[in-house]
Every structure is written in structure tokens, then in C-alpha cells.
Amino acid sequence: MMERARRQPIVRLSKGTDSTIPMPAPAETGMVSILSVGFRWGSLLTAAAAAATVVGVAPPELLLTLAPAVFVDRTFASYLRIRRS
């Protein structure tokens, strides 16, 4: 069965009409402002653990316990907002 499939001629398809229709140029708009904010999950976790230690809710060993997880974790959350005129 594979031998028959290999012997069949390849039919070339004609180009579609969508490639011959001219497309209008996109309207360019000026940028008003760009806001980009990002933080690492490890930084947020470290700040929360440090605050809990300072307040006295958590023991100081908590920072040493979280240190390996904080250094290994590369999770990053970001927010990007672009305003155009």
C-alpha cells in the first residue's frame, strides 16, 4: 500500500486569490504611554516571610527554610499596558 502512495504524482495547487488582493497599510497610531510591572514570586515570598519574622508571627528559622525554594524558583508575573492615541 505504501508503494502505491509513493508512486502517485504530486498535484500542485494553484495559488489562492487571497495572495493577489492588495491589503491596505495598517493605520499607525502614536503611543501615549507604556506601563510594565513585574515581580518574582520568590521576592514576594521573601518579603512576606521577613515581615512575619519582624512582627513576631513566624520564627527566624523560616527565612533559612525558605531560602532554597526562593533561589530555585524563577516564576515571574508581569503586567503590560500600552495606551495608544
Biopython code that builds the backbone (N, CA, C, O; Angstrom):
import numpy as np
from Bio.PDB.StructureBuilder import StructureBuilder

atoms = [
    (1, "MET", "N", (0.809, -1.179, 0.000)),
    (1, "MET", "CA", (0.000, 0.000, 0.000)),
    (1, "MET", "C", (0.865, 1.261, 0.000)),
    (1, "MET", "O", (0.518, 2.249, -0.647)),
    (2, "MET", "N", (1.998, 1.232, 0.728)),
    (2, "MET", "CA", (2.901, 2.385, 0.740)),
    (2, "MET", "C", (3.535, 2.599, -0.625)),
    (2, "MET", "O", (3.827, 3.731, -1.012)),
    (3, "GLU", "N", (3.748, 1.503, -1.358)),
    (3, "GLU", "CA", (4.334, 1.641, -2.683)),
    (3, "GLU", "C", (3.415, 2.418, -3.608)),
    (3, "GLU", "O", (3.887, 3.221, -4.413)),
    (4, "ARG", "N", (2.114, 2.194, -3.510)),
    (4, "ARG", "CA", (1.161, 2.930, -4.335)),
    (4, "ARG", "C", (1.141, 4.407, -3.962)),
    (4, "ARG", "O", (1.033, 5.270, -4.833)),
    (5, "ALA", "N", (1.243, 4.692, -2.683)),
    (5, "ALA", "CA", (1.214, 6.084, -2.242)),
    (5, "ALA", "C", (2.446, 6.827, -2.751)),
    (5, "ALA", "O", (2.360, 8.011, -3.076)),
    (6, "ARG", "N", (3.568, 6.161, -2.823)),
    (6, "ARG", "CA", (4.788, 6.821, -3.293)),
    (6, "ARG", "C", (4.766, 7.046, -4.795)),
    (6, "ARG", "O", (5.398, 7.983, -5.283)),
    (7, "ARG", "N", (4.060, 6.217, -5.532)),
    (7, "ARG", "CA", (4.036, 6.349, -6.987)),
    (7, "ARG", "C", (3.070, 7.417, -7.479)),
    (7, "ARG", "O", (3.173, 7.849, -8.627)),
    (8, "GLN", "N", (2.134, 7.854, -6.639)),
    (8, "GLN", "CA", (1.155, 8.828, -7.090)),
    (8, "GLN", "C", (1.834, 10.163, -7.346)),
    (8, "GLN", "O", (2.674, 10.598, -6.558)),
    (9, "PRO", "N", (1.473, 10.814, -8.442)),
    (9, "PRO", "CA", (2.096, 12.113, -8.752)),
    (9, "PRO", "C", (1.613, 13.197, -7.775)),
    (9, "PRO", "O", (0.494, 13.147, -7.264)),
    (10, "ILE", "N", (2.467, 14.143, -7.543)),
    (10, "ILE", "CA", (2.132, 15.254, -6.660)),
    (10, "ILE", "C", (1.388, 16.300, -7.482)),
    (10, "ILE", "O", (1.888, 16.782, -8.497)),
    (11, "VAL", "N", (0.199, 16.637, -7.031)),
    (11, "VAL", "CA", (-0.610, 17.631, -7.728)),
    (11, "VAL", "C", (-0.294, 18.990, -7.122)),
    (11, "VAL", "O", (-0.443, 19.196, -5.917)),
    (12, "ARG", "N", (0.137, 19.900, -7.957)),
    (12, "ARG", "CA", (0.450, 21.245, -7.477)),
    (12, "ARG", "C", (-0.818, 22.088, -7.502)),
    (12, "ARG", "O", (-1.506, 22.186, -8.519)),
    (13, "LEU", "N", (-1.101, 22.679, -6.377)),
    (13, "LEU", "CA", (-2.285, 23.519, -6.268)),
    (13, "LEU", "C", (-1.945, 24.929, -6.723)),
    (13, "LEU", "O", (-0.844, 25.425, -6.478)),
    (14, "SER", "N", (-2.898, 25.570, -7.387)),
    (14, "SER", "CA", (-2.666, 26.942, -7.815)),
    (14, "SER", "C", (-2.725, 27.861, -6.606)),
    (14, "SER", "O", (-3.350, 27.530, -5.597)),
    (15, "LYS", "N", (-2.082, 29.003, -6.706)),
    (15, "LYS", "CA", (-2.101, 29.960, -5.606)),
    (15, "LYS", "C", (-3.511, 30.506, -5.453)),
    (15, "LYS", "O", (-4.224, 30.734, -6.430)),
    (16, "GLY", "N", (-3.890, 30.709, -4.202)),
    (16, "GLY", "CA", (-5.206, 31.251, -3.928)),
    (16, "GLY", "C", (-5.287, 32.714, -4.289)),
    (16, "GLY", "O", (-4.263, 33.373, -4.466)),
    (17, "THR", "N", (-6.487, 33.223, -4.400)),
    (17, "THR", "CA", (-6.676, 34.630, -4.765)),
    (17, "THR", "C", (-6.354, 35.568, -3.605)),
    (17, "THR", "O", (-6.184, 36.769, -3.813)),
    (18, "ASP", "N", (-6.271, 35.039, -2.395)),
    (18, "ASP", "CA", (-6.009, 35.922, -1.260)),
    (18, "ASP", "C", (-4.609, 36.528, -1.312)),
    (18, "ASP", "O", (-4.372, 37.567, -0.697)),
    (19, "SER", "N", (-3.684, 35.905, -2.029)),
    (19, "SER", "CA", (-2.336, 36.464, -2.113)),
    (19, "SER", "C", (-2.239, 37.550, -3.175)),
    (19, "SER", "O", (-1.252, 38.284, -3.212)),
    (20, "THR", "N", (-3.237, 37.666, -4.034)),
    (20, "THR", "CA", (-3.183, 38.688, -5.083)),
    (20, "THR", "C", (-4.017, 39.912, -4.740)),
    (20, "THR", "O", (-3.925, 40.922, -5.437)),
    (21, "ILE", "N", (-4.828, 39.855, -3.690)),
    (21, "ILE", "CA", (-5.632, 41.004, -3.301)),
    (21, "ILE", "C", (-4.759, 41.940, -2.481)),
    (21, "ILE", "O", (-4.207, 41.528, -1.461)),
    (22, "PRO", "N", (-4.624, 43.200, -2.909)),
    (22, "PRO", "CA", (-3.768, 44.124, -2.144)),
    (22, "PRO", "C", (-4.424, 44.475, -0.807)),
    (22, "PRO", "O", (-5.620, 44.755, -0.736)),
    (23, "MET", "N", (-3.619, 44.453, 0.232)),
    (23, "MET", "CA", (-4.107, 44.794, 1.566)),
    (23, "MET", "C", (-3.739, 46.241, 1.880)),
    (23, "MET", "O", (-2.634, 46.682, 1.563)),
    (24, "PRO", "N", (-4.655, 46.979, 2.501)),
    (24, "PRO", "CA", (-4.325, 48.367, 2.858)),
    (24, "PRO", "C", (-3.287, 48.391, 3.980)),
    (24, "PRO", "O", (-3.217, 47.482, 4.807)),
    (25, "ALA", "N", (-2.503, 49.429, 3.985)),
    (25, "ALA", "CA", (-1.487, 49.571, 5.032)),
    (25, "ALA", "C", (-2.180, 49.812, 6.375)),
    (25, "ALA", "O", (-3.159, 50.557, 6.435)),
    (26, "PRO", "N", (-1.693, 49.201, 7.438)),
    (26, "PRO", "CA", (-2.332, 49.420, 8.741)),
    (26, "PRO", "C", (-2.139, 50.853, 9.213)),
    (26, "PRO", "O", (-1.087, 51.456, 9.004)),
    (27, "ALA", "N", (-3.162, 51.380, 9.848)),
    (27, "ALA", "CA", (-3.084, 52.750, 10.356)),
    (27, "ALA", "C", (-2.150, 52.787, 11.559)),
    (27, "ALA", "O", (-2.300, 52.013, 12.504)),
    (28, "GLU", "N", (-1.209, 53.678, 11.509)),
    (28, "GLU", "CA", (-0.260, 53.793, 12.610)),
    (28, "GLU", "C", (-0.777, 54.805, 13.619)),
    (28, "GLU", "O", (-1.209, 55.900, 13.259)),
    (29, "THR", "N", (-0.726, 54.429, 14.862)),
    (29, "THR", "CA", (-1.158, 55.325, 15.927)),
    (29, "THR", "C", (0.025, 55.593, 16.840)),
    (29, "THR", "O", (0.898, 54.742, 17.017)),
    (30, "GLY", "N", (0.042, 56.758, 17.403)),
    (30, "GLY", "CA", (1.121, 57.117, 18.311)),
    (30, "GLY", "C", (0.902, 56.529, 19.686)),
    (30, "GLY", "O", (-0.234, 56.384, 20.137)),
    (31, "MET", "N", (1.987, 56.193, 20.347)),
    (31, "MET", "CA", (1.895, 55.655, 21.702)),
    (31, "MET", "C", (1.837, 56.799, 22.700)),
    (31, "MET", "O", (2.592, 57.766, 22.605)),
    (32, "VAL", "N", (0.939, 56.674, 23.646)),
    (32, "VAL", "CA", (0.813, 57.672, 24.692)),
    (32, "VAL", "C", (1.652, 57.266, 25.894)),
    (32, "VAL", "O", (2.426, 58.068, 26.417)),
    (33, "SER", "N", (1.495, 56.002, 26.337)),
    (33, "SER", "CA", (2.271, 55.558, 27.492)),
    (33, "SER", "C", (2.381, 54.042, 27.495)),
    (33, "SER", "O", (1.556, 53.332, 26.920)),
    (34, "ILE", "N", (3.423, 53.571, 28.161)),
    (34, "ILE", "CA", (3.644, 52.138, 28.349)),
    (34, "ILE", "C", (3.934, 51.923, 29.831)),
    (34, "ILE", "O", (4.787, 52.590, 30.416)),
    (35, "LEU", "N", (3.207, 50.977, 30.426)),
    (35, "LEU", "CA", (3.426, 50.624, 31.821)),
    (35, "LEU", "C", (3.767, 49.146, 31.879)),
    (35, "LEU", "O", (2.991, 48.306, 31.425)),
    (36, "SER", "N", (4.914, 48.832, 32.431)),
    (36, "SER", "CA", (5.340, 47.444, 32.564)),
    (36, "SER", "C", (5.772, 47.205, 34.005)),
    (36, "SER", "O", (6.688, 47.857, 34.507)),
    (37, "VAL", "N", (5.105, 46.265, 34.659)),
    (37, "VAL", "CA", (5.406, 45.936, 36.050)),
    (37, "VAL", "C", (5.624, 44.433, 36.140)),
    (37, "VAL", "O", (4.859, 43.650, 35.577)),
    (38, "GLY", "N", (6.661, 44.041, 36.844)),
    (38, "GLY", "CA", (6.913, 42.615, 37.008)),
    (38, "GLY", "C", (7.542, 42.327, 38.351)),
    (38, "GLY", "O", (8.254, 43.161, 38.910)),
    (39, "PHE", "N", (7.276, 41.142, 38.864)),
    (39, "PHE", "CA", (7.896, 40.738, 40.113)),
    (39, "PHE", "C", (8.082, 39.228, 40.122)),
    (39, "PHE", "O", (7.330, 38.482, 39.496)),
    (40, "ARG", "N", (9.104, 38.805, 40.850)),
    (40, "ARG", "CA", (9.346, 37.369, 41.025)),
    (40, "ARG", "C", (8.574, 36.881, 42.232)),
    (40, "ARG", "O", (8.475, 37.585, 43.237)),
    (41, "TRP", "N", (8.033, 35.693, 42.140)),
    (41, "TRP", "CA", (7.289, 35.094, 43.239)),
    (41, "TRP", "C", (8.196, 34.924, 44.455)),
    (41, "TRP", "O", (7.745, 35.090, 45.588)),
    (42, "GLY", "N", (9.453, 34.599, 44.235)),
    (42, "GLY", "CA", (10.395, 34.435, 45.340)),
    (42, "GLY", "C", (10.595, 35.729, 46.119)),
    (42, "GLY", "O", (10.740, 35.700, 47.341)),
    (43, "SER", "N", (10.606, 36.849, 45.434)),
    (43, "SER", "CA", (10.756, 38.142, 46.110)),
    (43, "SER", "C", (9.555, 38.438, 46.998)),
    (43, "SER", "O", (9.704, 38.923, 48.119)),
    (44, "LEU", "N", (8.368, 38.143, 46.491)),
    (44, "LEU", "CA", (7.161, 38.357, 47.275)),
    (44, "LEU", "C", (7.133, 37.440, 48.500)),
    (44, "LEU", "O", (6.745, 37.861, 49.589)),
    (45, "LEU", "N", (7.544, 36.194, 48.314)),
    (45, "LEU", "CA", (7.579, 35.238, 49.416)),
    (45, "LEU", "C", (8.609, 35.644, 50.475)),
    (45, "LEU", "O", (8.356, 35.511, 51.672)),
    (46, "THR", "N", (9.756, 36.134, 50.036)),
    (46, "THR", "CA", (10.793, 36.598, 50.967)),
    (46, "THR", "C", (10.309, 37.807, 51.760)),
    (46, "THR", "O", (10.521, 37.884, 52.970)),
    (47, "ALA", "N", (9.663, 38.743, 51.084)),
    (47, "ALA", "CA", (9.155, 39.927, 51.776)),
    (47, "ALA", "C", (8.094, 39.552, 52.809)),
    (47, "ALA", "O", (8.078, 40.101, 53.911)),
    (48, "ALA", "N", (7.214, 38.628, 52.459)),
    (48, "ALA", "CA", (6.176, 38.196, 53.403)),
    (48, "ALA", "C", (6.795, 37.472, 54.597)),
    (48, "ALA", "O", (6.367, 37.681, 55.732)),
    (49, "ALA", "N", (7.790, 36.632, 54.358)),
    (49, "ALA", "CA", (8.448, 35.913, 55.453)),
    (49, "ALA", "C", (9.224, 36.870, 56.349)),
    (49, "ALA", "O", (9.224, 36.714, 57.570)),
    (50, "ALA", "N", (9.887, 37.861, 55.751)),
    (50, "ALA", "CA", (10.636, 38.838, 56.546)),
    (50, "ALA", "C", (9.680, 39.671, 57.399)),
    (50, "ALA", "O", (9.969, 39.949, 58.563)),
    (51, "ALA", "N", (8.549, 40.068, 56.827)),
    (51, "ALA", "CA", (7.570, 40.845, 57.586)),
    (51, "ALA", "C", (6.998, 40.018, 58.733)),
    (51, "ALA", "O", (6.806, 40.526, 59.838)),
    (52, "ALA", "N", (6.726, 38.738, 58.465)),
    (52, "ALA", "CA", (6.194, 37.870, 59.520)),
    (52, "ALA", "C", (7.220, 37.653, 60.628)),
    (52, "ALA", "O", (6.858, 37.526, 61.797)),
    (53, "THR", "N", (8.489, 37.611, 60.262)),
    (53, "THR", "CA", (9.547, 37.436, 61.265)),
    (53, "THR", "C", (9.707, 38.695, 62.112)),
    (53, "THR", "O", (9.872, 38.611, 63.329)),
    (54, "VAL", "N", (9.659, 39.856, 61.473)),
    (54, "VAL", "CA", (9.818, 41.120, 62.198)),
    (54, "VAL", "C", (8.649, 41.344, 63.151)),
    (54, "VAL", "O", (8.844, 41.784, 64.284)),
    (55, "VAL", "N", (7.444, 41.044, 62.695)),
    (55, "VAL", "CA", (6.262, 41.240, 63.526)),
    (55, "VAL", "C", (6.256, 40.254, 64.685)),
    (55, "VAL", "O", (5.702, 40.545, 65.745)),
    (56, "GLY", "N", (6.861, 39.099, 64.493)),
    (56, "GLY", "CA", (6.934, 38.110, 65.559)),
    (56, "GLY", "C", (5.977, 36.954, 65.373)),
    (56, "GLY", "O", (5.838, 36.111, 66.260)),
    (57, "VAL", "N", (5.311, 36.904, 64.222)),
    (57, "VAL", "CA", (4.365, 35.831, 63.949)),
    (57, "VAL", "C", (5.091, 34.534, 63.609)),
    (57, "VAL", "O", (4.634, 33.451, 63.975)),
    (58, "ALA", "N", (6.229, 34.642, 62.905)),
    (58, "ALA", "CA", (6.975, 33.462, 62.468)),
    (58, "ALA", "C", (8.367, 33.460, 63.104)),
    (58, "ALA", "O", (8.907, 34.522, 63.414)),
    (59, "PRO", "N", (8.950, 32.272, 63.300)),
    (59, "PRO", "CA", (10.305, 32.199, 63.868)),
    (59, "PRO", "C", (11.360, 32.614, 62.834)),
    (59, "PRO", "O", (11.098, 32.530, 61.634)),
    (60, "PRO", "N", (12.536, 33.056, 63.268)),
    (60, "PRO", "CA", (13.589, 33.471, 62.332)),
    (60, "PRO", "C", (14.076, 32.330, 61.422)),
    (60, "PRO", "O", (14.617, 32.584, 60.346)),
    (61, "GLU", "N", (13.887, 31.106, 61.845)),
    (61, "GLU", "CA", (14.323, 29.971, 61.021)),
    (61, "GLU", "C", (13.501, 29.857, 59.727)),
    (61, "GLU", "O", (13.891, 29.147, 58.800)),
    (62, "LEU", "N", (12.385, 30.547, 59.676)),
    (62, "LEU", "CA", (11.548, 30.500, 58.470)),
    (62, "LEU", "C", (12.300, 31.016, 57.251)),
    (62, "LEU", "O", (12.166, 30.464, 56.159)),
    (63, "LEU", "N", (13.090, 32.072, 57.431)),
    (63, "LEU", "CA", (13.859, 32.620, 56.303)),
    (63, "LEU", "C", (14.885, 31.613, 55.796)),
    (63, "LEU", "O", (15.084, 31.490, 54.587)),
    (64, "LEU", "N", (15.540, 30.891, 56.704)),
    (64, "LEU", "CA", (16.510, 29.876, 56.290)),
    (64, "LEU", "C", (15.820, 28.694, 55.617)),
    (64, "LEU", "O", (16.377, 28.076, 54.709)),
    (65, "THR", "N", (14.623, 28.389, 56.060)),
    (65, "THR", "CA", (13.880, 27.281, 55.458)),
    (65, "THR", "C", (13.425, 27.622, 54.042)),
    (65, "THR", "O", (13.435, 26.765, 53.159)),
    (66, "LEU", "N", (13.032, 28.860, 53.830)),
    (66, "LEU", "CA", (12.531, 29.274, 52.512)),
    (66, "LEU", "C", (13.636, 29.615, 51.519)),
    (66, "LEU", "O", (13.374, 29.674, 50.318)),
    (67, "ALA", "N", (14.848, 29.838, 51.978)),
    (67, "ALA", "CA", (15.934, 30.291, 51.105)),
    (67, "ALA", "C", (16.167, 29.394, 49.890)),
    (67, "ALA", "O", (16.263, 29.925, 48.784)),
    (68, "PRO", "N", (16.266, 28.062, 50.022)),
    (68, "PRO", "CA", (16.483, 27.244, 48.819)),
    (68, "PRO", "C", (15.342, 27.339, 47.810)),
    (68, "PRO", "O", (15.580, 27.391, 46.604)),
    (69, "ALA", "N", (14.110, 27.361, 48.298)),
    (69, "ALA", "CA", (12.963, 27.457, 47.386)),
    (69, "ALA", "C", (12.930, 28.799, 46.675)),
    (69, "ALA", "O", (12.558, 28.877, 45.504)),
    (70, "VAL", "N", (13.316, 29.854, 47.380)),
    (70, "VAL", "CA", (13.307, 31.192, 46.787)),
    (70, "VAL", "C", (14.365, 31.313, 45.696)),
    (70, "VAL", "O", (14.106, 31.913, 44.653)),
    (71, "PHE", "N", (15.540, 30.760, 45.918)),
    (71, "PHE", "CA", (16.614, 30.865, 44.928)),
    (71, "PHE", "C", (16.364, 29.995, 43.696)),
    (71, "PHE", "O", (16.802, 30.339, 42.598)),
    (72, "VAL", "N", (15.673, 28.886, 43.868)),
    (72, "VAL", "CA", (15.425, 27.975, 42.743)),
    (72, "VAL", "C", (14.237, 28.436, 41.904)),
    (72, "VAL", "O", (14.233, 28.265, 40.685)),
    (73, "ASP", "N", (13.242, 29.015, 42.545)),
    (73, "ASP", "CA", (12.018, 29.395, 41.843)),
    (73, "ASP", "C", (12.269, 30.592, 40.931)),
    (73, "ASP", "O", (12.790, 31.614, 41.376)),
    (74, "ARG", "N", (11.903, 30.469, 39.671)),
    (74, "ARG", "CA", (12.048, 31.565, 38.693)),
    (74, "ARG", "C", (10.700, 32.034, 38.158)),
    (74, "ARG", "O", (10.627, 32.615, 37.075)),
    (75, "THR", "N", (9.640, 31.787, 38.910)),
    (75, "THR", "CA", (8.320, 32.211, 38.484)),
    (75, "THR", "C", (8.267, 33.730, 38.457)),
    (75, "THR", "O", (8.712, 34.396, 39.392)),
    (76, "PHE", "N", (7.715, 34.272, 37.366)),
    (76, "PHE", "CA", (7.697, 35.716, 37.167)),
    (76, "PHE", "C", (6.302, 36.127, 36.721)),
    (76, "PHE", "O", (5.762, 35.561, 35.770)),
    (77, "ALA", "N", (5.729, 37.085, 37.386)),
    (77, "ALA", "CA", (4.432, 37.622, 36.988)),
    (77, "ALA", "C", (4.657, 39.022, 36.434)),
    (77, "ALA", "O", (5.404, 39.814, 37.009)),
    (78, "SER", "N", (4.007, 39.322, 35.314)),
    (78, "SER", "CA", (4.201, 40.640, 34.707)),
    (78, "SER", "C", (2.872, 41.212, 34.234)),
    (78, "SER", "O", (1.919, 40.481, 33.964)),
    (79, "TYR", "N", (2.834, 42.520, 34.142)),
    (79, "TYR", "CA", (1.669, 43.253, 33.658)),
    (79, "TYR", "C", (2.179, 44.281, 32.665)),
    (79, "TYR", "O", (3.103, 45.035, 32.968)),
    (80, "LEU", "N", (1.589, 44.316, 31.491)),
    (80, "LEU", "CA", (1.999, 45.258, 30.446)),
    (80, "LEU", "C", (0.768, 45.973, 29.929)),
    (80, "LEU", "O", (-0.193, 45.338, 29.495)),
    (81, "ARG", "N", (0.797, 47.300, 29.975)),
    (81, "ARG", "CA", (-0.314, 48.093, 29.446)),
    (81, "ARG", "C", (0.254, 49.108, 28.472)),
    (81, "ARG", "O", (1.170, 49.859, 28.807)),
    (82, "ILE", "N", (-0.296, 49.128, 27.257)),
    (82, "ILE", "CA", (0.131, 50.080, 26.238)),
    (82, "ILE", "C", (-1.083, 50.912, 25.849)),
    (82, "ILE", "O", (-2.099, 50.371, 25.412)),
    (83, "ARG", "N", (-0.979, 52.211, 26.005)),
    (83, "ARG", "CA", (-2.057, 53.117, 25.582)),
    (83, "ARG", "C", (-1.650, 53.790, 24.296)),
    (83, "ARG", "O", (-0.539, 54.304, 24.167)),
    (84, "ARG", "N", (-2.555, 53.781, 23.357)),
    (84, "ARG", "CA", (-2.314, 54.426, 22.062)),
    (84, "ARG", "C", (-3.293, 55.563, 21.855)),
    (84, "ARG", "O", (-4.399, 55.551, 22.395)),
    (85, "SER", "N", (-2.884, 56.535, 21.076)),
    (85, "SER", "CA", (-3.774, 57.670, 20.816)),
    (85, "SER", "C", (-4.696, 57.367, 19.655)),
    (85, "SER", "O", (-5.520, 58.204, 19.285)),
]
sb = StructureBuilder()
sb.init_structure("model")
sb.init_model(0)
sb.init_chain("A")
sb.init_seg("    ")
for serial, (resi, resn, name, xyz) in enumerate(atoms, 1):
    if name == "N":
        sb.init_residue(resn, " ", resi, " ")
    sb.init_atom(name, np.array(xyz, "f"), 0.0, 1.0, " ", f" {name:<3s}", serial, name[0])
structure = sb.get_structure()
